[in-house]
Amino acid sequence: MFELDPAFLATSEALPGLALCEARLQLDARFPWIVLIPRIGRAFELEDLSVEERAMLIAEIVVAGEAVRAVGAALGRPVEKLNVGQLGNVTRQLHVHVVGRRQDDPCWPGPVWGQGAAEAYAADALEMALAAAAEVLES
Amino acid sequence: MFELDPAFLATSEALPGLALCEARLQLDARFPWIVLIPRIGRAFELEDLSVEERAMLIAEIVVAGEAVRAVGAALGRPVEKLNVGQLGNVTRQLHVHVVGRRQDDPCWPGPVWGQGAAEAYAADALEMALAAAAEVLES
């Protein structure tokens, strides 16, 4: 039985879900960033998914990448590289980060995880980001 | 036409390949760590793979995770968590890191990429690591 870890609620905002995963916009204006959480109870590693769920997950990672690119474009900062990470060292529930990177972002070329503090979105930018992501995720 | 980026040669050692990917042991004794490189020319993002190749890749990521666990066990440091990352900010050729983590490793709970300097394997530990990984990858 799937229940979203409350840790995600504080750091991200809900987007339209996909067939397998919940999708959430990370509330960090430094990077266009979507977190995917498969709606599977007690999954911590990719090996905890079935073969079919694994294929669905990587398909949804690609869709999330398109949505991240759309967020970057909507905010006038086109994505130059996608970074995908499945760590779970802190929040154990299986989740995948899909992050849009640019050479002028504050962590380039290092990873974003655990680096510096999240920056809040301005209200209008957040609305634009959510709308741009939703348009891709719902298509 | 696929040609392995020479950047991988300096930092990793060849393991038995999988159906889609070259597999290489990262030469960093701090973590059991395998790098997968799909044998696809001019692929930089997951979206550059076909749907079938994406499904193969995630299946091979799970196999690499088993191999990473086998390396950790062989070296007396069982893996507690797998971390998977597809970044490519420095080396652009599409590749996926599969890293075995422990709470007592030098980067826990942060990511390993770009953190500190790689530590060389002792010759006997490297041999054991390569053998343990190969046994899983060839099975």
Interface residues (C-beta under 8 A of the other chain):
Chain A: E45 L46 E47 V51 R54 A55 L57 I58 A59 I61 V62 G65 E66 K81 L82 N83 V84 G85 Q86 L87 G88 N89 V90 R101 W108 P109 G110 P111 W113 G114
Chain B: F44 E45 L46 E47 V51 R54 A55 L57 I58 A59 I61 V62 G65 E66 K81 L82 N83 V84 G85 Q86 L87 G88 N89 V90 R101 W108 P109 G110 P111 W113 G114
